[in-house]
């Protein structure tokens, strides 16, 4: 997260030898990545808590719309695995913050013992900031790779619209939900989908994607988070709950889920349509089951 930020809207230039020229300042040598394309419009200079400076350059260019290509998939986001597709492909949840937690606790304990205003405290603060920055960079890199792979290989992705702000209020799961950063990943899917020709469809969070059998429409009401695999009592299909949820998301997006009721579920029409009966209670679902 940036603590200092300055926007320069005009009168700046970038030399071919990699120097950024700003008004009333000595030219600044930059490491440019990736290559700057288009016409530069403004530049934002920011400083991170670890003491690094970045120049974010906004350019104007025409980006042609890519044609739709590839398959259509459903994508279920989780904590055990980061993402599961309707094809059965699973992406591991790297848990970068959890892996760095022990080292972070040690450094934060040392920081708390330093005298305020001292040079040693400033050095210790930078060490803690670098650990947080490394975790953020690792998470960003992993999500960039996954989102690029999914948008390049598919023409449509159906994913559940999660109420992440409410989900992080759960004291037991708040740290894990914050670490997995679903919101940032969905943002990457959206803008990369526009670039690489992939439509991203959002399914209502009230739709029972995990509880519903994608084969016969039976809804298993007693399915808890602890149950990772279950057998449908109606059609005897055996499901991995995450793959089944991804299949349901894909089918609902393609309007292939029938609205008529199955013989074993006479009272589930409202749930099938992705709505809640308690519309006047003021309660809001916090995510997928």
C-alpha positions in Angstrom: 0.0 0.0 0.0 1.4 3.4 -1.0 1.9 6.0 1.7 3.1 8.8 -0.5 1.7 9.6 -4.0 2.1 12.4 -6.5 0.3 12.7 -9.8 2.0 14.7 -12.6 -0.6 15.3 -15.3 1.6 17.2 -17.8 5.1 18.5 -18.7 6.9 15.2 -18.2 8.7 13.0 -20.7 10.5 9.6 -20.9 13.8 9.4 -22.8 14.8 6.5 -24.9 17.6 5.7 -22.5 15.1 5.1 -19.6 15.2 8.5 -17.8 12.0 10.1 -16.5 12.1 13.9 -16.7 9.8 15.8 -14.4 9.4 19.5 -13.9 12.1 21.1 -11.7 13.7 17.8 -11.0 16.9 16.0 -12.0 16.2 13.2 -14.6 15.4 9.9 -12.8 16.8 6.6 -14.1 14.0 4.0 -14.3 13.8 0.2 -14.8 10.9 0.1 -17.3 8.7 -3.0 -17.2 6.8 -3.8 -19.3 7.4 -1.8 -22.4 5.5 1.5 -22.6 2.9 1.4 -25.4 0.6 4.2 -26.6 0.7 7.9 -25.8 1.6 8.8 -22.2 -1.0 11.0 -20.5 0.1 11.3 -16.9 2.4 9.7 -14.4 1.9 8.8 -10.7 5.0 8.7 -8.5 4.4 6.6 -5.4 6.5 5.4 -2.4 5.8 2.1 -0.7 6.3 1.5 3.1 9.5 -0.4 2.3 11.0 2.8 0.8 10.8 1.9 -2.9 9.6 4.4 -5.5 7.4 3.5 -8.5 6.2 5.5 -11.5 2.8 4.4 -12.9 2.4 5.8 -16.4 -1.1 6.0 -17.9 -1.1 5.8 -21.7 -3.8 6.1 -24.4 -4.0 3.4 -27.1 -6.5 1.5 -29.2 -6.8 -2.1 -28.0 -8.8 -4.2 -30.5 -11.4 -6.6 -29.0 -10.1 -10.2 -29.2 -12.4 -12.9 -30.6 -14.1 -15.4 -28.3 -12.2 -18.7 -28.3 -11.8 -21.8 -26.2 -14.2 -23.6 -23.9 -16.8 -22.4 -21.3 -16.1 -23.3 -17.7 -17.4 -22.7 -14.2 -15.0 -21.5 -11.6 -15.5 -22.1 -7.8 -13.2 -20.2 -5.4 -12.3 -21.8 -2.1 -9.8 -21.8 0.8 -8.6 -25.4 0.7 -7.9 -25.0 -3.1 -7.7 -21.5 -4.4 -9.8 -22.2 -7.5 -11.5 -25.2 -9.0 -12.8 -25.4 -12.6 -15.7 -27.5 -13.9 -13.1 -29.5 -15.8 -11.7 -30.8 -12.5 -8.6 -28.6 -12.7 -7.5 -27.4 -9.2 -5.2 -24.5 -8.4 -3.4 -24.7 -5.0 -3.9 -22.1 -2.4 -0.3 -21.0 -1.7 -1.1 -19.3 1.7 1.8 -16.9 1.4 0.9 -14.9 4.5 0.6 -18.0 6.6 4.0 -19.2 5.5 5.6 -15.9 6.5 3.7 -15.5 9.7 6.4 -16.9 12.0 9.1 -14.6 10.6 6.7 -11.7 10.7 5.9 -12.2 14.4 9.5 -12.2 15.3 10.3 -9.0 13.4 7.2 -7.2 14.7 8.2 -8.2 18.3 11.6 -6.7 17.7 10.0 -3.6 16.3 7.8 -3.1 19.4 10.9 -3.1 21.6 12.6 -0.3 19.8 12.5 3.3 21.1 10.2 5.5 19.1 12.1 8.0 16.9 15.3 6.0 16.9 17.2 4.9 13.9 17.0 1.3 15.0 13.2 1.5 15.0 13.2 2.9 11.4 15.4 0.0 10.3 13.2 -2.5 12.0 10.1 -0.9 10.5 11.5 -1.3 7.0 12.2 -5.0 7.7 8.6 -5.6 8.6 7.4 -3.6 5.6 9.6 -5.7 3.3 8.0 -8.9 4.6 4.5 -7.6 3.9 5.6 -6.4 0.5 7.1 -9.8 -0.4 3.8 -11.6 0.6 1.8 -9.1 -1.6 4.2 -9.6 -4.5 4.0 -13.4 -4.3 0.2 -13.3 -4.1 0.0 -10.9 -7.0 2.3 -13.0 -9.2 0.4 -16.2 -8.5 -3.0 -14.6 -9.3 -1.7 -13.0 -12.5 -0.5 -16.4 -13.8 -3.8 -18.2 -12.9 -6.0 -15.4 -14.3 -4.0 -15.2 -17.5 -4.2 -19.0 -18.1 -7.9 -19.1 -17.5 -8.8 -16.1 -19.7 -6.5 -17.2 -22.6 -7.8 -20.8 -22.7 -11.6 -20.1 -22.3 -14.2 -17.9 -24.0 -16.6 -17.8 -20.9 -16.0 -18.1 -17.2 -18.9 -18.4 -14.7 -18.0 -17.4 -11.2 -20.0 -16.7 -8.0 -20.4 -13.1 -6.9 -19.1 -13.2 -3.3 -19.9 -10.8 -0.5 -16.3 -10.6 0.7 -16.8 -7.7 3.1 -19.3 -9.7 5.1 -17.2 -12.9 4.9 -14.2 -11.3 6.5 -16.3 -10.6 9.6 -16.1 -14.2 10.5 -13.4 -14.3 13.2 -12.4 -17.9 12.5 -11.9 -17.4 8.7 -11.1 -13.7 8.4 -7.3 -14.2 8.2 -7.5 -16.9 5.5 -10.1 -15.0 3.4 -7.9 -11.9 3.5 -4.8 -13.9 2.5 -6.5 -15.6 -0.4 -7.6 -12.2 -1.9 -10.6 -13.3 -4.0 -11.6 -9.7 -4.8 -8.2 -8.9 -6.4 -8.4 -12.1 -8.4 -11.9 -11.3 -9.8 -10.7 -7.9 -10.8 -7.9 -9.5 -12.8 -10.3 -11.9 -14.5 -12.6 -9.0 -15.5 -10.0 -6.8 -17.2 -8.0 -9.7 -18.7 -11.2 -11.1 -20.1 -11.7 -7.9 -22.1 -8.2 -8.1 -23.5 -8.0 -11.8 -24.4 -11.6 -12.5 -25.5 -13.2 -14.1 -22.5 -16.5 -13.2 -21.0 -16.8 -13.4 -17.2 -20.3 -14.1 -15.9 -21.3 -13.6 -12.2 -23.8 -15.9 -10.6 -25.9 -14.8 -7.6 -24.4 -15.7 -4.3 -27.7 -17.2 -3.1 -27.6 -19.9 -5.7 -26.9 -23.3 -3.9 -24.0 -24.3 -6.1 -22.4 -26.7 -3.7 -25.6 -28.3 -2.4 -27.2 -28.9 -5.8 -26.5 -32.1 -7.8 -25.4 -31.0 -11.2 -26.8 -34.2 -12.7 -30.3 -34.5 -11.4 -31.0 -31.2 -9.6 -31.4 -32.8 -6.1 -30.4 -30.3 -3.3 -28.7 -31.8 -0.3 -29.8 -29.5 2.6 -27.6 -31.0 5.3 -24.3 -30.4 3.4 -21.8 -28.7 5.7 -18.4 -27.2 5.1 -16.7 -30.3 6.6 -18.2 -32.5 3.9 -15.9 -32.4 0.9 -17.4 -35.3 -1.0 -21.0 -36.6 -1.1 -23.3 -39.0 -3.0 -26.6 -37.9 -4.4 -29.3 -40.1 -3.0 -31.5 -39.6 -6.1 -29.2 -40.4 -9.0 -26.3 -42.0 -7.0 -23.7 -39.6 -8.5 -20.6 -39.2 -6.4 -19.4 -35.6 -6.2 -16.4 -33.6 -5.1 -18.3 -30.6 -3.7 -16.0 -28.0 -5.4 -16.1 -29.6 -8.9 -19.9 -30.0 -8.5 -20.2 -26.3 -7.6 -18.2 -25.3 -10.6 -20.4 -27.4 -12.9 -23.5 -25.8 -11.4 -22.1 -22.3 -12.0 -21.4 -23.1 -15.6 -24.8 -24.7 -16.2 -26.7 -21.8 -14.6 -24.8 -19.2 -16.7 -25.7 -21.2 -19.9 -29.3 -21.4 -18.7 -29.2 -25.2 -18.8 -30.5 -25.7 -15.3 -34.2 -26.7 -15.4 -36.7 -24.7 -13.4 -39.0 -27.7 -12.8 -38.7 -29.4 -9.5 -37.1 -32.9 -9.0 -39.2 -35.6 -7.3 -37.0 -35.5 -4.2 -37.0 -31.7 -3.8 -40.6 -30.4 -3.9 -39.9 -27.1 -2.2 -36.7 -25.8 -3.8 -37.8 -23.5 -6.7 -36.8 -20.3 -4.8 -33.3 -21.8 -4.2 -33.0 -22.9 -7.8 -33.6 -19.4 -9.0 -30.8 -18.1 -6.7 -33.1 -16.1 -4.4 -33.9 -16.2 -0.7 -37.3 -16.6 1.0 -36.2 -14.3 3.9 -36.3 -11.1 1.8 -37.7 -9.1 4.6 -35.5 -10.3 7.4 -32.6 -8.1 6.5 -30.1 -11.0 6.5 -27.6 -11.3 3.8 -25.7 -14.5 2.7 -22.0 -14.2 3.1 -20.8 -16.5 0.4 -20.9 -20.0 -1.1 -21.6 -23.0 1.0 
